[in-house]
Amino acid sequence: MPSHPPARHLLRAKDLVDARYADPLTVADLAAAAGLSPAHFSRAFRQAFGESPHAYLLTRRLERAAALLRHTDRPIATVCLDVGLNSLGSFTTSFTRMYGLAPAAYRAACPPAADHAVVPSCVRRAYGRPQHRTFREDGADPPGIA
């Protein structure tokens, strides 16, 4: 780990990955965000964060895929495409390498919390409904807060 904080221009590139991980980002895109040449950017990024820009982007995509597998019932191929990966085989290989389980096994091992918690359906309906608010209520202070 570096002894000094990473430079702001590298953080801009890292923020770009965090915000647009599902887009087809290239090292050239990230280097442009940082204002550096691609080769210099790759070296500086690795020195600052300890991994290559590609490894960081893949990690962000797999983290998001794991969250989608835990919290949604989308098909695995859809999850793969939603996080910006185009090959289901490469997705499965990378996911298995990172989490130790294939995506389907991961989903089976980590069911949603709603499967474990016993919450009455009337409570789920009451709190899961969208709240209708008027424009006047948007600017009003909530009661009890001065």
DSSP file with accessible surface (Angstrom, degrees, kcal/mol):
  #  RESIDUE AA STRUCTURE BP1 BP2  ACC     N-H-->O    O-->H-N    N-H-->O    O-->H-N    TCO  KAPPA ALPHA  PHI   PSI    X-CA   Y-CA   Z-CA
    1    1 A M              0   0  210      0, 0.0    48,-0.1     0, 0.0    47,-0.1   0.000 360.0 360.0 360.0 140.9    0.0    0.0    0.0
    2    2 A P        -     0   0   44      0, 0.0    46,-0.0     0, 0.0    45,-0.0  -0.354 360.0-136.6 -72.1 153.9    1.2    3.5   -0.8
    3    3 A S  S    S+     0   0  127      2,-0.1     0, 0.0    -2,-0.0     0, 0.0   0.610  87.1  56.3 -86.1 -10.8    2.1    5.7    2.1
    4    4 A H  S    S-     0   0  118      1,-0.0     3,-0.1    44,-0.0     0, 0.0  -0.857  96.7 -95.8-119.7 154.9    0.4    8.7    0.5
    5    5 A P        -     0   0  110      0, 0.0     3,-0.1     0, 0.0    -2,-0.1  -0.344  50.4 -95.6 -66.7 150.1   -3.2    9.1   -0.7
    6    6 A P        -     0   0   38      0, 0.0    39,-0.0     0, 0.0     5,-0.0  -0.290  47.7 -95.3 -64.6 151.7   -3.8    8.5   -4.4
    7    7 A A    >>  -     0   0   40      1,-0.1     4,-1.8    -3,-0.1     3,-0.6  -0.294  29.3-117.7 -67.0 152.6   -3.9   11.5   -6.6
    8    8 A R  H 3> S+     0   0  196      1,-0.2     4,-1.9     2,-0.2     5,-0.1   0.834 112.5  59.6 -63.0 -34.4   -7.2   13.1   -7.4
    9    9 A H  H 3> S+     0   0   59      1,-0.2     4,-1.3     2,-0.2    -1,-0.2   0.877 106.5  48.0 -66.9 -29.9   -6.9   12.4  -11.1
   10   10 A L  H <> S+     0   0    8     -3,-0.6     4,-2.2     1,-0.2    -1,-0.2   0.871 108.1  54.9 -74.3 -33.8   -6.6    8.6  -10.4
   11   11 A L  H  X S+     0   0   54     -4,-1.8     4,-2.9     1,-0.2    -2,-0.2   0.850 102.1  58.0 -66.3 -31.9   -9.6    8.9   -8.1
   12   12 A R  H  X S+     0   0  134     -4,-1.9     4,-1.9     2,-0.2    -1,-0.2   0.924 108.0  46.0 -62.1 -42.7  -11.6   10.4  -11.0
   13   13 A A  H  X S+     0   0    0     -4,-1.3     4,-2.0     2,-0.2    -2,-0.2   0.912 112.6  50.1 -65.9 -40.4  -10.9    7.3  -13.1
   14   14 A K  H  X S+     0   0   51     -4,-2.2     4,-2.4     1,-0.2    -2,-0.2   0.915 109.9  50.8 -65.4 -40.2  -11.8    5.0  -10.1
   15   15 A D  H  X S+     0   0   95     -4,-2.9     4,-2.3     2,-0.2    -1,-0.2   0.866 106.3  55.8 -64.1 -36.0  -15.1    6.9   -9.7
   16   16 A L  H  X S+     0   0   33     -4,-1.9     4,-2.7     2,-0.2    -2,-0.2   0.924 108.5  47.2 -62.2 -42.4  -15.8    6.5  -13.4
   17   17 A V  H  < S+     0   0    1     -4,-2.0     4,-0.4     1,-0.2    -2,-0.2   0.933 112.2  50.3 -63.5 -44.4  -15.4    2.7  -13.0
   18   18 A D  H  < S+     0   0   49     -4,-2.4     3,-0.3     1,-0.2    -1,-0.2   0.871 117.7  39.0 -63.3 -36.2  -17.7    2.7   -9.9
   19   19 A A  H  < S+     0   0   78     -4,-2.3    -2,-0.2     1,-0.2    -1,-0.2   0.838 128.9  27.5 -83.9 -34.1  -20.4    4.7  -11.6
   20   20 A R  S >< S+     0   0  117     -4,-2.7     3,-1.5    -5,-0.2     5,-0.2  -0.166  70.5 134.9-125.2  40.4  -20.3    3.2  -15.1
   21   21 A Y  T 3  S+     0   0   46     -4,-0.4     4,-0.2    -3,-0.3    -1,-0.1   0.790  73.4  57.8 -61.0 -25.9  -19.0   -0.4  -14.5
   22   22 A A  T 3  S+     0   0   40     -3,-0.2    -1,-0.3     2,-0.1    -2,-0.1   0.646  90.9  87.5 -82.7 -11.9  -21.8   -1.8  -16.8
   23   23 A D  S <  S-     0   0   63     -3,-1.5     2,-2.3    -6,-0.1    -3,-0.0  -0.495  97.8 -98.8 -82.6 157.1  -20.6    0.3  -19.8
   24   24 A P        -     0   0  115      0, 0.0     2,-0.2     0, 0.0    -1,-0.1  -0.459  55.7-179.8 -76.0  77.8  -17.9   -1.0  -22.1
   25   25 A L        -     0   0   17     -2,-2.3     2,-0.3    -4,-0.2     3,-0.0  -0.566   8.8-164.2 -81.3 142.9  -15.0    1.0  -20.5
   26   26 A T     >  -     0   0   70     -2,-0.2     4,-2.1     1,-0.1     5,-0.2  -0.766  36.1-107.7-117.7 167.8  -11.5    0.7  -21.8
   27   27 A V  H  > S+     0   0   52     -2,-0.3     4,-3.0     1,-0.2     5,-0.2   0.882 121.9  57.9 -61.8 -34.4   -8.2    1.7  -20.3
   28   28 A A  H  > S+     0   0   54      1,-0.2     4,-2.3     2,-0.2    -1,-0.2   0.895 105.1  50.0 -63.5 -39.0   -8.1    4.6  -22.8
   29   29 A D  H  > S+     0   0   71      2,-0.2     4,-1.9     1,-0.2    -1,-0.2   0.919 113.9  44.7 -62.8 -44.8  -11.5    5.9  -21.4
   30   30 A L  H  X S+     0   0    4     -4,-2.1     4,-1.7     2,-0.2    -2,-0.2   0.893 112.3  51.7 -68.3 -39.1  -10.1    5.7  -17.9
   31   31 A A  H  X>S+     0   0    1     -4,-3.0     5,-2.5     1,-0.2     4,-1.2   0.892 108.2  52.4 -64.7 -37.6   -6.8    7.3  -18.8
   32   32 A A  H  <5S+     0   0   77     -4,-2.3     3,-0.2     1,-0.2    -1,-0.2   0.895 107.4  52.1 -64.6 -39.2   -8.7   10.1  -20.5
   33   33 A A  H  <5S+     0   0   34     -4,-1.9    -1,-0.2     1,-0.2    -2,-0.2   0.852 114.6  42.9 -63.5 -33.8  -10.7   10.7  -17.3
   34   34 A A  H  <5S-     0   0    3     -4,-1.7    -1,-0.2     2,-0.1    -2,-0.2   0.599 111.1-123.1 -86.4 -14.2   -7.5   10.9  -15.4
   35   35 A G  T  <5S+     0   0   62     -4,-1.2     2,-0.3     1,-0.3    -3,-0.2   0.815  72.0 113.9  77.5  29.7   -5.8   13.0  -18.0
   36   36 A L  S   <S-     0   0   43     -5,-2.5    -1,-0.3    -6,-0.1    -2,-0.1  -0.842  74.3 -93.9-126.0 165.9   -2.9   10.6  -18.6
   37   37 A S     >  -     0   0   68     -2,-0.3     4,-3.2     1,-0.1     5,-0.2  -0.453  43.3-111.2 -73.2 153.5   -1.7    8.4  -21.4
   38   38 A P  H  > S+     0   0   65      0, 0.0     4,-2.4     0, 0.0     5,-0.2   0.899 116.2  46.8 -55.8 -42.9   -3.0    4.8  -21.2
   39   39 A A  H  > S+     0   0   58      2,-0.2     4,-2.0     1,-0.2     5,-0.2   0.946 115.7  43.9 -67.3 -45.0    0.4    3.3  -20.4
   40   40 A H  H  > S+     0   0   86      1,-0.2     4,-2.7     2,-0.2     5,-0.2   0.906 113.4  53.0 -65.8 -38.9    1.2    5.9  -17.7
   41   41 A F  H  X S+     0   0    0     -4,-3.2     4,-3.1     1,-0.2     5,-0.3   0.925 107.0  51.2 -61.7 -45.9   -2.3    5.6  -16.3
   42   42 A S  H  X S+     0   0   39     -4,-2.4     4,-2.2    -5,-0.2    -1,-0.2   0.923 113.4  44.5 -59.6 -44.5   -2.0    1.8  -16.0
   43   43 A R  H  X S+     0   0  157     -4,-2.0     4,-2.4     2,-0.2    -1,-0.2   0.937 116.0  46.5 -65.3 -44.4    1.3    2.0  -14.1
   44   44 A A  H  X S+     0   0   15     -4,-2.7     4,-2.5     2,-0.2    -2,-0.2   0.901 112.2  50.8 -66.8 -38.0    0.0    4.9  -11.8
   45   45 A F  H  X S+     0   0    1     -4,-3.1     4,-3.0    -5,-0.2     6,-0.4   0.939 112.0  46.7 -65.4 -45.3   -3.3    3.1  -11.1
   46   46 A R  H  X S+     0   0  142     -4,-2.2     4,-2.0    -5,-0.3    -2,-0.2   0.915 113.5  49.1 -63.2 -40.1   -1.5   -0.1  -10.2
   47   47 A Q  H  < S+     0   0  154     -4,-2.4    -1,-0.2    -5,-0.2    -2,-0.2   0.901 117.2  41.1 -67.0 -37.5    0.9    1.7   -8.0
   48   48 A A  H  < S+     0   0   14     -4,-2.5    -2,-0.2    -5,-0.2    -1,-0.2   0.894 130.7  21.9 -78.7 -40.1   -1.8    3.7   -6.2
   49   49 A F  H  < S-     0   0   32     -4,-3.0    -3,-0.2     2,-0.3    -2,-0.2   0.460  97.5-120.1-113.0  -5.3   -4.4    0.9   -5.7
   50   50 A G  S  < S+     0   0   60     -4,-2.0     2,-0.3    -5,-0.4    -4,-0.2   0.573  84.1  68.3  81.7   6.4   -2.4   -2.3   -5.9
   51   51 A E  S    S-     0   0   60     -6,-0.4    -2,-0.3    -5,-0.0    -1,-0.1  -0.983  86.4 -94.1-151.3 161.6   -4.2   -3.8   -8.9
   52   52 A S     >  -     0   0   26     -2,-0.3     4,-2.4     1,-0.1     5,-0.2  -0.297  36.7-112.9 -73.4 159.9   -4.6   -3.1  -12.6
   53   53 A P  H  > S+     0   0    5      0, 0.0     4,-2.6     0, 0.0     5,-0.2   0.900 118.9  52.7 -58.9 -38.4   -7.5   -1.0  -13.9
   54   54 A H  H  > S+     0   0  120      1,-0.2     4,-2.8     2,-0.2     5,-0.2   0.927 108.7  48.8 -64.4 -42.9   -8.9   -4.1  -15.6
   55   55 A A  H  > S+     0   0   31      2,-0.2     4,-2.4     1,-0.2    -1,-0.2   0.902 111.8  49.8 -63.9 -39.6   -8.8   -6.1  -12.4
   56   56 A Y  H  X S+     0   0   24     -4,-2.4     4,-2.4     2,-0.2    -2,-0.2   0.937 111.9  47.7 -64.2 -44.4  -10.5   -3.3  -10.5
   57   57 A L  H  X S+     0   0    9     -4,-2.6     4,-2.3     1,-0.2    -2,-0.2   0.934 112.4  48.9 -63.0 -43.7  -13.3   -3.1  -13.2
   58   58 A L  H  X S+     0   0   39     -4,-2.8     4,-2.6     1,-0.2     5,-0.2   0.917 110.1  52.0 -64.1 -39.1  -13.8   -6.8  -13.2
   59   59 A T  H  X S+     0   0   32     -4,-2.4     4,-2.5    -5,-0.2    -1,-0.2   0.927 109.3  49.3 -63.0 -43.5  -14.0   -6.9   -9.4
   60   60 A R  H  X S+     0   0   75     -4,-2.4     4,-2.1     1,-0.2    -1,-0.2   0.912 112.0  49.1 -62.1 -41.9  -16.7   -4.1   -9.4
   61   61 A R  H  X S+     0   0   24     -4,-2.3     4,-2.4     1,-0.2    -2,-0.2   0.919 112.6  46.7 -64.8 -41.4  -18.7   -6.0  -12.0
   62   62 A L  H  X S+     0   0    3     -4,-2.6     4,-2.5     2,-0.2    -2,-0.2   0.870 109.8  53.8 -71.4 -34.4  -18.5   -9.3  -10.1
   63   63 A E  H  X S+     0   0   77     -4,-2.5     4,-2.0    -5,-0.2    -1,-0.2   0.924 111.7  45.4 -62.1 -43.6  -19.4   -7.6   -6.8
   64   64 A R  H  X S+     0   0  103     -4,-2.1     4,-2.5     2,-0.2    -2,-0.2   0.899 111.1  53.1 -66.9 -38.7  -22.5   -6.1   -8.5
   65   65 A A  H  X S+     0   0    0     -4,-2.4     4,-2.6     1,-0.2    -2,-0.2   0.914 107.6  51.4 -62.6 -41.2  -23.3   -9.5  -10.0
   66   66 A A  H  X S+     0   0    0     -4,-2.5     4,-2.1     1,-0.2    -1,-0.2   0.915 110.3  49.2 -61.9 -41.2  -23.1  -11.2   -6.6
   67   67 A A  H  X S+     0   0   17     -4,-2.0     4,-2.3     1,-0.2    -1,-0.2   0.914 111.3  49.1 -64.8 -41.5  -25.5   -8.6   -5.2
   68   68 A L  H  X S+     0   0    7     -4,-2.5     4,-1.8     1,-0.2     6,-0.3   0.891 110.5  50.9 -65.9 -36.7  -27.9   -9.1   -8.1
   69   69 A L  H  < S+     0   0    2     -4,-2.6    -1,-0.2     1,-0.2    -2,-0.2   0.878 114.4  44.4 -66.8 -36.2  -27.8  -12.9   -7.6
   70   70 A R  H  < S+     0   0   79     -4,-2.1    -2,-0.2    -5,-0.2    -1,-0.2   0.850 124.4  31.2 -74.6 -35.3  -28.6  -12.5   -3.9
   71   71 A H  H  < S+     0   0  127     -4,-2.3     2,-0.3    -5,-0.2    -2,-0.2   0.484 115.7  46.2-109.8  -4.8  -31.3   -9.9   -4.2
   72   72 A T     <  -     0   0   39     -4,-1.8     0, 0.0    -5,-0.2     0, 0.0  -0.862  62.6-137.5-131.0 169.1  -33.1  -10.6   -7.5
   73   73 A D        +     0   0  149     -2,-0.3    -4,-0.1     2,-0.0     3,-0.1   0.032  54.7 140.5-112.6  25.9  -34.4  -13.6   -9.4
   74   74 A R        -     0   0   92     -6,-0.3    -2,-0.1     1,-0.1     5,-0.1  -0.353  63.6 -95.1 -62.9 147.0  -33.1  -12.5  -12.8
   75   75 A P     >  -     0   0   81      0, 0.0     4,-2.2     0, 0.0     3,-0.2  -0.284  32.6-116.8 -60.6 151.2  -31.6  -15.2  -15.0
   76   76 A I  H  > S+     0   0   41      1,-0.2     4,-2.5     2,-0.2     5,-0.1   0.873 115.2  55.3 -61.7 -37.3  -27.9  -15.6  -14.7
   77   77 A A  H  > S+     0   0   48      1,-0.2     4,-2.1     2,-0.2    -1,-0.2   0.903 107.9  49.7 -63.6 -37.3  -27.3  -14.7  -18.3
   78   78 A T  H  > S+     0   0   55     -3,-0.2     4,-2.8     2,-0.2    -2,-0.2   0.912 109.2  51.1 -67.2 -40.8  -29.2  -11.4  -17.7
   79   79 A V  H  X S+     0   0    0     -4,-2.2     4,-1.5     2,-0.2     6,-0.2   0.928 108.2  53.8 -60.7 -42.8  -27.1  -10.7  -14.6
   80   80 A C  H  <>S+     0   0    3     -4,-2.5     5,-2.0     1,-0.2     3,-0.4   0.938 113.7  40.8 -57.4 -47.7  -24.0  -11.3  -16.7
   81   81 A L  H ><5S+     0   0  105     -4,-2.1     3,-1.4     1,-0.2    -1,-0.2   0.869 109.3  60.3 -71.0 -35.2  -25.1   -8.8  -19.3
   82   82 A D  H 3<5S+     0   0   66     -4,-2.8    -1,-0.2     1,-0.3    -2,-0.2   0.769 104.4  49.4 -63.9 -29.1  -26.4   -6.3  -16.8
   83   83 A V  T 3<5S-     0   0    0     -4,-1.5    -1,-0.3    -3,-0.4    -2,-0.2   0.390 124.9 -98.9 -93.7   3.6  -23.0   -5.9  -15.2
   84   84 A G  T < 5S+     0   0   13     -3,-1.4     2,-0.4     1,-0.3    -3,-0.2   0.568  80.7 128.6  97.2   8.7  -21.3   -5.3  -18.5
   85   85 A L      < -     0   0   25     -5,-2.0    -1,-0.3    -6,-0.2    -2,-0.2  -0.810  37.2-167.9 -99.2 141.9  -19.9   -8.7  -19.2
   86   86 A N        +     0   0  147     -2,-0.4     2,-0.6     1,-0.1    -1,-0.1   0.625  65.8  67.0-104.4 -16.2  -20.6  -10.3  -22.6
   87   87 A S     >  -     0   0   56      1,-0.2     4,-2.5    -7,-0.1     5,-0.2  -0.926  56.9-162.2-114.7 119.5  -19.6  -13.9  -22.3
   88   88 A L  H  > S+     0   0   81     -2,-0.6     4,-2.7     1,-0.2     5,-0.2   0.881  94.8  53.3 -65.1 -35.5  -21.5  -16.2  -19.9
   89   89 A G  H  > S+     0   0   43      2,-0.2     4,-2.4     1,-0.2    -1,-0.2   0.932 111.1  44.1 -65.5 -45.2  -18.5  -18.6  -19.9
   90   90 A S  H  > S+     0   0   72      2,-0.2     4,-2.8     1,-0.2     5,-0.3   0.891 113.3  52.8 -66.4 -38.0  -16.0  -16.0  -18.9
   91   91 A F  H  X S+     0   0    1     -4,-2.5     4,-3.0     2,-0.2     5,-0.3   0.945 110.5  46.8 -60.7 -47.8  -18.5  -14.6  -16.3
   92   92 A T  H  X S+     0   0   46     -4,-2.7     4,-2.6     2,-0.2     5,-0.2   0.925 114.1  47.8 -62.2 -43.0  -18.9  -18.1  -14.8
   93   93 A T  H  X S+     0   0   75     -4,-2.4     4,-2.2     2,-0.2    -2,-0.2   0.950 115.8  43.1 -63.9 -47.6  -15.2  -18.7  -14.7
   94   94 A S  H  X S+     0   0   23     -4,-2.8     4,-2.1     2,-0.2    -2,-0.2   0.909 115.2  49.5 -66.4 -40.4  -14.4  -15.3  -13.2
   95   95 A F  H  X S+     0   0    0     -4,-3.0     4,-3.1    -5,-0.3     6,-0.4   0.929 111.6  48.4 -64.7 -44.6  -17.2  -15.5  -10.7
   96   96 A T  H  X S+     0   0   53     -4,-2.6     4,-2.0    -5,-0.3    -1,-0.2   0.902 110.9  51.4 -63.6 -38.9  -16.2  -19.0   -9.6
   97   97 A R  H  < S+     0   0  193     -4,-2.2    -1,-0.2    -5,-0.2    -2,-0.2   0.905 117.0  39.6 -65.0 -38.3  -12.6  -17.9   -9.2
   98   98 A M  H  < S+     0   0   78     -4,-2.1    -2,-0.2    -5,-0.2    -1,-0.2   0.922 129.9  24.8 -79.7 -43.6  -13.6  -14.9   -7.0
   99   99 A Y  H  < S-     0   0   73     -4,-3.1    -3,-0.2     2,-0.3    -2,-0.2   0.526  95.6-124.5-103.7  -8.3  -16.4  -16.4   -4.9
  100  100 A G  S  < S+     0   0   57     -4,-2.0     2,-0.3    -5,-0.4    -4,-0.2   0.518  84.2  79.7  79.6   1.4  -15.5  -20.1   -4.9
  101  101 A L  S    S-     0   0   68     -6,-0.4    -2,-0.3    -5,-0.0    -1,-0.2  -0.992  84.7-109.3-138.4 147.7  -18.9  -21.1   -6.2
  102  102 A A     >  -     0   0   39     -2,-0.3     4,-3.0     1,-0.1     5,-0.2  -0.345  44.0-103.3 -67.2 156.4  -20.5  -21.0   -9.7
  103  103 A P  H  > S+     0   0    4      0, 0.0     4,-2.5     0, 0.0     5,-0.2   0.890 122.0  48.4 -53.7 -41.2  -23.2  -18.3  -10.0
  104  104 A A  H  > S+     0   0   59      1,-0.2     4,-2.2     2,-0.2     5,-0.1   0.918 114.0  46.0 -67.0 -40.5  -26.1  -20.8   -9.7
  105  105 A A  H  > S+     0   0   43      2,-0.2     4,-2.3     1,-0.2    -1,-0.2   0.883 111.3  53.4 -68.1 -36.9  -24.5  -22.4   -6.6
  106  106 A Y  H  X S+     0   0   20     -4,-3.0     4,-1.7     2,-0.2    -2,-0.2   0.934 109.3  48.4 -62.2 -44.7  -23.8  -19.0   -5.1
  107  107 A R  H  < S+     0   0   61     -4,-2.5    -2,-0.2    -5,-0.2    -1,-0.2   0.920 112.7  48.2 -62.7 -41.0  -27.5  -18.0   -5.6
  108  108 A A  H  < S+     0   0   82     -4,-2.2    -1,-0.2     1,-0.2    -2,-0.2   0.863 113.9  47.0 -67.9 -34.3  -28.6  -21.3   -4.0
  109  109 A A  H  < S+     0   0   64     -4,-2.3    -1,-0.2     1,-0.2    -2,-0.2   0.722 117.3  43.0 -79.3 -21.8  -26.2  -20.8   -1.0
  110  110 A C  S  < S+     0   0   41     -4,-1.7    -1,-0.2    -5,-0.2     3,-0.1  -0.600  76.7 178.9-124.8  69.1  -27.2  -17.1   -0.4
  111  111 A P        -     0   0   45      0, 0.0   -41,-0.1     0, 0.0     5,-0.1  -0.292  43.9 -80.9 -67.8 160.2  -31.0  -16.9   -0.7
  112  112 A P    >   -     0   0   47      0, 0.0     3,-1.8     0, 0.0     4,-0.5  -0.206  37.0-116.4 -59.5 151.2  -32.5  -13.5   -0.1
  113  113 A A  G >> S+     0   0   72      1,-0.3     4,-2.3     2,-0.2     3,-1.5   0.806 112.2  70.4 -60.1 -27.2  -33.0  -12.4    3.5
  114  114 A A  G 34 S+     0   0   70      1,-0.3    -1,-0.3     2,-0.2     5,-0.2   0.792  90.9  60.4 -63.3 -24.5  -36.7  -12.4    2.9
  115  115 A D  G <4 S+     0   0  117     -3,-1.8    -1,-0.3     1,-0.2    -2,-0.2   0.761 112.1  38.1 -72.0 -23.6  -36.6  -16.2    2.7
  116  116 A H  T <4 S+     0   0  137     -3,-1.5     2,-0.3    -4,-0.5    -2,-0.2   0.796 103.7  75.3 -95.0 -34.8  -35.2  -16.3    6.3
  117  117 A A  S  < S-     0   0   55     -4,-2.3     2,-0.9     1,-0.0     0, 0.0  -0.647  72.7-140.6 -85.6 135.2  -37.2  -13.6    8.0
  118  118 A V        +     0   0  147     -2,-0.3    -3,-0.1     2,-0.0    -4,-0.0  -0.839  34.1 163.5 -95.4 103.2  -40.8  -14.3    8.8
  119  119 A V        -     0   0   57     -2,-0.9     5,-0.1    -5,-0.2    -2,-0.0  -0.991  41.1-113.9-121.7 125.5  -42.6  -11.0    8.0
  120  120 A P     >  -     0   0   74      0, 0.0     4,-2.1     0, 0.0     3,-0.5  -0.257  22.2-124.1 -58.6 145.7  -46.4  -11.1    7.7
  121  121 A S  H  > S+     0   0   61      1,-0.2     4,-2.6     2,-0.2     5,-0.2   0.833 110.0  59.5 -62.7 -31.6  -47.6  -10.3    4.2
  122  122 A C  H  > S+     0   0   74      2,-0.2     4,-2.3     1,-0.2    -1,-0.2   0.893 106.9  47.3 -65.9 -34.8  -49.8   -7.4    5.4
  123  123 A V  H  > S+     0   0   55     -3,-0.5     4,-2.5     2,-0.2     5,-0.3   0.923 111.4  50.4 -70.4 -43.2  -46.6   -5.7    6.8
  124  124 A R  H  X S+     0   0  149     -4,-2.1     4,-1.6     1,-0.2    -2,-0.2   0.919 112.8  47.2 -60.6 -40.7  -44.7   -6.3    3.6
  125  125 A R  H  X S+     0   0  154     -4,-2.6     4,-0.8     1,-0.2    -2,-0.2   0.923 112.0  49.7 -66.6 -42.2  -47.6   -4.8    1.6
  126  126 A A  H  < S+     0   0   57     -4,-2.3     3,-0.3     1,-0.2    -2,-0.2   0.911 120.5  33.9 -65.2 -41.8  -47.9   -1.8    3.9
  127  127 A Y  H  < S+     0   0  196     -4,-2.5    -1,-0.2     1,-0.2    -2,-0.2   0.637 114.5  58.5 -90.6 -13.4  -44.2   -0.9    3.8
  128  128 A G  H  < S+     0   0   64     -4,-1.6    -1,-0.2    -5,-0.3    -2,-0.2   0.546  82.9 101.5 -91.9  -5.9  -43.6   -2.0    0.2
  129  129 A R  S  < S-     0   0  174     -4,-0.8     2,-0.1    -3,-0.3    -4,-0.0  -0.502  81.6-106.7 -78.2 145.2  -46.2    0.3   -1.3
  130  130 A P        -     0   0  124      0, 0.0     2,-0.5     0, 0.0    -1,-0.1  -0.410  34.2-123.4 -68.0 146.1  -45.0    3.5   -3.0
  131  131 A Q        -     0   0  146     -2,-0.1     2,-0.6    -3,-0.1     0, 0.0  -0.810  14.4-142.4 -95.2 127.6  -45.8    6.6   -0.9
  132  132 A H        +     0   0  167     -2,-0.5     2,-0.4     0, 0.0     0, 0.0  -0.782  27.4 175.0 -89.5 123.8  -47.8    9.4   -2.6
  133  133 A R        -     0   0  136     -2,-0.6     2,-0.1     3,-0.0    -2,-0.0  -0.977  23.0-133.8-128.7 146.1  -46.5   12.8   -1.6
  134  134 A T     >  -     0   0   63     -2,-0.4     4,-1.1     1,-0.1     3,-0.2  -0.457  31.3-106.9 -89.4 168.0  -47.6   16.2   -2.7
  135  135 A F  H  > S+     0   0  190      1,-0.2     4,-0.9     2,-0.2     3,-0.3   0.861 120.9  58.0 -61.8 -34.2  -45.2   19.0   -3.7
  136  136 A R  H  > S+     0   0  222      1,-0.2     4,-0.7     2,-0.2     3,-0.4   0.888 104.4  50.9 -64.7 -35.5  -46.1   20.7   -0.5
  137  137 A E  H  4 S+     0   0   99      1,-0.2    -1,-0.2    -3,-0.2    -2,-0.2   0.748  97.3  68.9 -74.7 -23.4  -44.9   17.7    1.6
  138  138 A D  H  < S+     0   0   89     -4,-1.1    -1,-0.2    -3,-0.3    -2,-0.2   0.886 107.8  35.6 -63.3 -37.1  -41.6   17.5   -0.2
  139  139 A G  H  < S+     0   0   68     -4,-0.9    -1,-0.2    -3,-0.4    -2,-0.2   0.591  95.7 105.4 -93.8  -8.3  -40.3   20.7    1.3
  140  140 A A  S  < S-     0   0   62     -4,-0.7    -3,-0.0    -3,-0.1    -4,-0.0  -0.403  74.6-116.2 -76.3 145.2  -42.0   20.4    4.7
  141  141 A D        -     0   0  127     -2,-0.1    -1,-0.1     1,-0.1     3,-0.1  -0.564  36.9-106.2 -73.8 141.8  -39.9   19.4    7.7
  142  142 A P    >   -     0   0   72      0, 0.0     3,-1.5     0, 0.0    -1,-0.1  -0.378  46.6 -90.7 -66.0 148.7  -40.8   16.1    9.2
  143  143 A P  T 3  S+     0   0  130      0, 0.0     3,-0.1     0, 0.0    -3,-0.0  -0.315 110.3  28.3 -62.2 143.5  -42.8   16.3   12.5
  144  144 A G  T 3  S+     0   0   89      1,-0.2     2,-0.6    -3,-0.1    -3,-0.0   0.317  94.7 103.6  91.8  -8.1  -40.7   16.3   15.6
  145  145 A I    <         0   0  110     -3,-1.5    -1,-0.2    -4,-0.0    -4,-0.0  -0.930 360.0 360.0-110.6 121.8  -37.6   17.9   14.0
  146  146 A A              0   0  142     -2,-0.6     0, 0.0    -3,-0.1     0, 0.0  -0.514 360.0 360.0 -87.7 360.0  -37.0   21.5   14.8
